[in-house]
Amino acid sequence: MGKIVLRLDRMMVERKMSLNELAERVGISTVNLSKIKNNKVTAIRFSTLAAICEVLACDVADVLEFRNEE
C-alpha cells in the first residue's frame, strides 16, 4: 500500500521561509506546523493545506507526494 508524504520542508527551503514565519502567516502554531513539516501527522485540514499553498505560492502537488510502497 502506498502512502502520502508531506514535502513541506522542501518548499520552505525553496521559498526561504522559516517555520516561525510560515506558522504566523498560515495562522497555526509552530508546534503543529513542525509536526506537518516532519510528517508526524496522519491528517491535515484542507483549509490548512490551502493556506500553506497560498502563503508559499505553490500547488498542492508541490507539498504532497504519493509513494507507492509494495
N, C-alpha and C positions, 0 to 999 in steps of 0.2 A: 504494500500500500504506500502511496506517495504521501508527501507532507508539504505544507506551506511554510516557507521560511521568510522571515521579515529581513529585508536588506536596508533597513533604515540607517545603519551605521555608514554604509557606502554613500548614500545620498547626502548625509550630513557632511561627510568629508568633501564630496564634490561641491557642495554649496558653501563650504567653510562656515558651518553653523555649529555652535556649541550646544550641548544638551540643555543647559540652562536657558539659552536664548530661544531654542525651539520650544521648550516646555512653556515658557512665558507667552510666546506668540500663539501657540496652539490652545493654551488655556488648561493644561493639565499639570499635575505635579511632576517634578523631576524624577521622583521615585517611580511613578507609573511609566513615564517615558523611558526611563532606563530599563525597565522590565521589557518594554516593547522592543527597544533597541537591541537588547541581548537575548531575544527570543525566549523569554521566560513567561510568556503569556499563552493561553490556549484560545483566546478570543480577543477581538478588537472591535469596538463600535464603528459602524460606518461613518458616523459623524466625526469621530476622532481621526479615522483614516482620511476622510475628506479634508479635514483641517490641516493635517500633516502635508498632504499633497498640495494644498493651496499655498501654505507657507513656503514649502520647498520648490514650488513651481514645477511639479513633476506629475507623472501619471501613476495610477495605482500599480501598474505593472513595473514601475521603477522601484517600488517599495516591497512588493510581494513577489515571491518566486516559488514555482512548483518544482519539487524534486521527486522524481519517481524512484522509489527505493524498493526494488524487488529482491 
